[in-house]
Amino acid sequence: GEIIRAVTILVVFCPCALVLATPTAIMAAIGKATKHGFLVREGDALERLAAVKKISFDKTGTLTYGTPKVVLVHSALPSLSDNEFYRLCATAERYSEYPLGKAITRCCQQETGEAENFQMVPGRGVSACVDGKTLLAGNAELLAEHRIAIPEEAAKAAVVQFSQGCTVAYAAVDGVFAGFLALSDTIREDSAGMINRLSALQVQPVLLTGDHQNAAAAIAAQLHIGEVHANCLPEDKLAHIRAYQAADVGIAMGGVGSDIAVDAADIALVDDEVTELPHLIALSKRMMRTIKLNITFSLTLNFIAIVLAITGTLNPVVGALVHNAGSVLVITNSALLLKWRQTASQSFASADAKSV
């Protein structure tokens, strides 16, 4: 017999504001992330990102510019000049997919020949036949697997390069140690600041690299990264990541990254500017707070409106206005994410509180 009251209850009971609480916030956050060079493939990636406590970085092309240069050529064979040794290595690395291998070939000013029987050794280096000579080029483990010893003098010279943050590529010709090349990659100007901002957000940075321990430590010290894992093969990096994973999100460099990495990632950094990474994490945390606020508000409003409708305080027209007003407020609150920008005080607030 209370048809008006029943209609009012039906009008206010529909949880539109609750339904809109999460997707509107996610869409606004994705739009904001896009303005800062992030292509977010899935909305739940931002939800998972908000729960991340550790973020692991590769070094080359991520924390550095990814364009290493040869800074030292050292031939250990009297019959092989530095220039000829360099040319042999550049030829052997001609078809390499490794960033360091590509750098050796790119930096060589001499005309390279043709590499025959080329073979990549994952996590180690390359082997090839150049000018009738069998050449191995890669890390110390590659030479060790072929039972090729590195002379003490060369090892000491390499340590000096490691201490300066350089990466060393060793080479052997016809089963005999032939020398090494030292390569240096420039750290991105904004990497140190980005790492500090991540730490302020209570996200711990981790460096996973295939570089020598000394070289990795030198880079980590410049960037204030406390946890470093060096001499990592690809499978070692994966093992470390799996050990850390609770909430996991893959972020790939859209420019320097491989097509496979970009396709597999949840988020792609279109312009390769890692300086915006702390902003993305802060945005994901702000998005989750917005979602929780939206849900709390919509549930509270629905509960109050239902109670008022049951008691007859609201009529259908007022109930409809209250119902739609709730939806508008939720959408408006979510839309504020489009204008949100992390300030310096917000960046370091948690760090200051922790120090106090």
C-alpha positions in Angstrom: 0.0 0.0 0.0 3.0 2.3 0.2 3.8 2.5 -3.5 5.5 6.0 -3.3 7.7 4.8 -0.5 8.5 1.6 -2.4 9.5 3.5 -5.6 11.7 5.8 -3.5 13.5 2.8 -2.0 14.1 1.3 -5.5 15.4 4.6 -6.8 18.0 5.2 -4.0 18.9 1.5 -3.6 20.6 1.3 -7.0 24.4 1.5 -6.2 25.4 3.6 -9.2 27.9 5.7 -7.2 29.4 2.5 -5.9 29.7 1.0 -9.3 31.4 4.2 -10.6 33.8 4.5 -7.7 36.6 2.3 -9.0 36.5 2.5 -12.8 36.3 6.3 -12.9 39.3 6.7 -10.7 41.3 4.1 -12.7 40.5 5.8 -16.0 41.4 9.3 -14.6 44.7 7.9 -13.3 45.5 6.2 -16.7 44.8 9.5 -18.4 47.1 11.4 -16.0 49.8 8.7 -16.5 49.6 9.1 -20.2 50.4 12.8 -19.9 53.7 11.9 -18.2 54.8 9.4 -20.9 53.4 6.1 -19.5 51.3 3.8 -21.6 49.2 1.7 -19.1 47.9 -1.5 -20.7 45.7 -2.7 -17.9 43.9 -0.7 -15.2 44.8 -3.2 -12.4 48.5 -2.5 -13.1 48.1 0.8 -11.3 46.3 -1.0 -8.4 49.2 -3.5 -8.1 51.8 -0.7 -8.5 50.3 1.0 -5.4 51.3 -2.0 -3.3 54.9 -2.3 -4.6 57.6 -2.1 -1.9 60.7 -2.8 -4.1 61.5 -1.9 -7.6 64.3 -3.6 -9.5 66.3 -1.8 -12.2 68.5 -3.1 -15.0 71.4 -0.7 -15.5 72.1 -0.2 -19.2 69.5 2.0 -20.9 67.5 2.3 -17.8 69.6 4.1 -15.2 72.2 5.0 -17.9 71.7 6.4 -21.4 72.3 3.0 -22.9 75.1 4.3 -25.3 78.3 3.0 -23.7 81.6 4.1 -25.3 84.9 2.3 -25.5 87.3 4.3 -23.2 90.3 1.9 -23.2 91.7 -0.8 -25.5 94.4 -3.1 -24.0 96.0 -5.8 -26.1 98.0 -8.4 -24.1 99.6 -10.0 -27.2 102.9 -8.4 -28.5 102.0 -9.5 -32.0 98.7 -7.7 -31.9 98.5 -3.9 -31.7 95.7 -2.2 -29.8 94.1 -1.0 -33.1 94.2 -4.5 -34.6 92.9 -6.1 -31.4 90.1 -3.5 -31.4 89.2 -4.2 -35.0 89.0 -8.0 -34.4 86.7 -7.5 -31.4 84.5 -5.0 -33.3 84.2 -7.5 -36.2 83.3 -10.4 -33.9 80.6 -8.3 -32.2 79.1 -7.1 -35.5 76.0 -9.2 -35.2 75.7 -9.1 -31.4 72.5 -8.2 -29.7 74.1 -7.2 -26.5 74.3 -3.4 -25.8 78.0 -3.6 -25.1 78.7 -5.7 -28.2 76.8 -3.1 -30.3 78.8 -0.3 -28.6 82.1 -1.9 -29.5 81.2 -2.1 -33.1 79.6 1.3 -33.2 82.6 3.0 -31.6 85.2 1.4 -33.8 86.5 3.9 -36.4 88.2 1.2 -38.5 86.6 -0.8 -41.2 85.4 -4.1 -39.8 85.5 -7.4 -41.7 83.1 -10.3 -41.9 82.5 -12.5 -38.9 81.9 -16.2 -39.7 80.5 -18.9 -37.5 79.0 -16.2 -35.3 77.4 -17.5 -32.1 75.9 -15.7 -29.1 76.4 -17.3 -25.7 73.6 -16.1 -23.4 74.8 -14.2 -20.4 78.5 -14.6 -21.5 79.3 -13.0 -24.9 80.0 -14.1 -28.4 82.3 -16.3 -30.4 83.2 -15.9 -34.1 85.8 -16.6 -36.7 87.5 -13.4 -37.9 90.3 -13.4 -40.5 90.8 -17.1 -39.9 91.2 -16.6 -36.2 88.8 -18.0 -33.6 87.8 -15.1 -31.3 85.9 -15.1 -28.0 84.6 -11.8 -26.6 82.6 -11.4 -23.4 82.9 -11.6 -19.7 85.4 -13.5 -17.5 83.1 -16.4 -17.2 83.1 -17.0 -21.0 86.9 -17.3 -20.9 86.8 -19.5 -17.8 84.4 -21.9 -19.5 87.0 -22.3 -22.3 89.8 -22.7 -19.7 91.5 -19.5 -20.7 93.3 -17.8 -17.9 93.4 -14.0 -17.5 97.0 -12.9 -16.6 97.5 -11.1 -13.3 98.6 -7.9 -14.9 95.5 -7.7 -17.1 93.3 -8.5 -14.1 94.7 -5.7 -12.0 94.3 -3.3 -14.9 90.7 -4.4 -15.3 90.1 -3.8 -11.5 91.1 -0.1 -12.0 88.4 0.2 -14.7 85.8 -1.5 -12.5 86.5 1.0 -9.7 85.6 3.8 -12.1 82.3 2.2 -13.0 83.4 0.8 -16.3 82.4 -2.5 -17.8 85.1 -4.7 -19.1 84.8 -7.1 -22.1 87.6 -9.7 -22.3 88.8 -11.4 -25.5 90.8 -14.4 -26.5 92.3 -15.3 -29.9 92.8 -18.9 -30.9 92.5 -20.0 -27.2 94.9 -17.4 -25.9 94.0 -14.4 -23.8 94.3 -11.4 -26.1 93.3 -8.4 -24.0 90.3 -6.4 -22.9 88.2 -3.4 -23.7 86.7 -1.0 -21.1 83.4 0.6 -21.8 81.8 3.4 -19.9 78.1 4.4 -20.0 76.9 7.8 -18.8 74.4 7.8 -15.9 71.2 9.6 -16.7 71.2 13.1 -15.2 67.9 12.5 -13.5 68.6 8.9 -12.2 69.9 9.9 -8.8 67.0 12.3 -8.1 64.5 9.7 -9.3 66.1 7.0 -6.9 65.9 9.5 -4.0 62.2 10.2 -4.7 61.4 6.5 -4.8 63.1 6.1 -1.4 61.0 9.0 -0.1 57.9 7.0 -1.2 59.2 4.1 0.9 59.9 2.0 -2.2 63.3 0.3 -2.1 65.4 0.4 -5.3 67.4 -2.7 -6.3 70.0 -2.9 -9.0 70.2 -6.2 -11.0 73.1 -6.2 -13.5 75.4 -8.5 -15.3 78.3 -6.1 -14.6 81.3 -7.0 -12.3 80.7 -6.5 -8.6 83.1 -3.5 -8.4 81.5 -1.7 -11.4 78.0 -2.3 -10.1 79.0 -1.0 -6.6 80.5 2.1 -8.2 77.3 2.8 -10.1 75.1 2.0 -7.0 77.1 4.4 -4.8 76.6 7.3 -7.2 72.8 6.6 -7.3 72.4 5.8 -3.6 71.1 2.3 -4.2 71.7 0.0 -1.2 70.8 -3.4 -2.6 72.9 -4.6 -5.5 73.2 -8.0 -7.3 76.0 -8.1 -9.8 77.3 -10.7 -12.2 73.7 -11.7 -13.0 72.7 -13.8 -15.9 69.2 -13.3 -17.3 68.0 -16.3 -15.3 69.6 -14.9 -12.1 67.7 -11.6 -12.5 64.5 -13.5 -13.0 65.2 -15.6 -9.8 65.8 -12.4 -7.8 62.6 -10.8 -9.1 60.6 -14.0 -8.3 62.0 -13.9 -4.7 60.7 -10.3 -4.3 57.3 -10.7 -6.0 54.2 -10.1 -4.0 52.5 -7.4 -6.1 54.3 -7.3 -9.4 54.2 -4.9 -12.3 56.4 -5.0 -15.4 57.5 -1.6 -16.8 59.4 -1.5 -20.0 61.4 1.2 -21.8 59.4 2.0 -24.9 62.3 3.4 -26.9 65.5 1.4 -26.1 63.6 -1.7 -24.8 63.1 -4.7 -27.1 59.7 -5.3 -28.7 59.2 -8.4 -26.7 59.8 -6.6 -23.4 57.4 -3.8 -24.4 54.7 -6.3 -25.4 55.1 -8.3 -22.2 55.0 -5.3 -19.9 52.0 -3.9 -18.0 53.2 -0.3 -18.5 55.5 1.1 -21.2 57.6 4.2 -20.7 57.1 5.8 -24.1 59.8 8.5 -23.9 62.3 6.5 -21.8 62.4 9.2 -19.2 62.7 7.3 -15.9 62.5 10.5 -13.9 58.7 10.3 -14.0 58.7 6.8 -12.3 58.2 8.2 -8.7 55.3 10.3 -10.0 53.7 7.1 -11.4 54.0 5.3 -8.1 52.7 8.2 -6.1 49.8 8.5 -8.6 48.9 4.9 -8.1 48.9 5.3 -4.4 46.7 8.5 -4.7 44.4 6.5 -7.1 43.9 3.8 -4.4 43.1 6.4 -1.8 40.6 8.0 -4.2 38.9 4.6 -4.8 38.6 3.9 -1.1 37.1 7.4 -0.5 34.7 6.9 -3.4 33.5 3.5 -2.1 33.2 4.8 1.5 31.2 7.8 0.4 28.9 5.9 -2.0 28.1 3.2 0.6 27.4 5.8 3.3 25.2 7.9 1.0 23.3 4.8 -0.1 22.8 3.6 3.4 21.5 7.0 4.6 19.3 7.4 1.5 17.7 3.9 2.0 17.0 4.6 5.7 15.4 8.0 4.8 13.4 6.3 2.0 12.1 3.6 4.3 11.0 6.1 6.9 9.2 8.1 4.2 11.4 11.2 4.6 12.4 11.1 0.9 10.0 11.2 -2.0 11.0 9.7 -5.5 12.1 13.0 -6.9 14.4 13.9 -4.0 15.6 10.3 -4.0 16.5 10.5 -7.6 18.4 13.8 -7.1 20.3 12.3 -4.1 21.1 9.2 -6.2 22.5 11.2 -9.1 24.2 13.7 -6.9 26.2 10.8 -5.4 27.3 9.6 -8.8 28.3 13.2 -9.9 30.4 13.6 -6.7 32.2 10.3 -7.2 33.0 11.2 -10.8 34.1 14.7 -9.8 36.4 13.3 -7.1 37.9 10.8 -9.6 38.4 13.6 -12.2 40.6 15.5 -9.7 43.3 12.9 -10.5 43.6 14.5 -13.9 44.8 17.7 -12.3 46.8 16.1 -9.4 50.5 16.7 -9.3 53.0 15.4 -6.7 54.7 18.3 -5.0 58.2 18.3 -3.5 56.7 18.4 0.0 54.6 15.3 -0.7 57.6 13.5 -2.2 59.7 13.8 1.0 57.0 13.9 3.6 57.3 10.2 4.4 61.1 10.4 4.5 61.0 13.3 6.9 58.5 11.5 9.1 60.7 8.4 9.1 63.8 10.4 10.1 61.9 12.1 12.9 
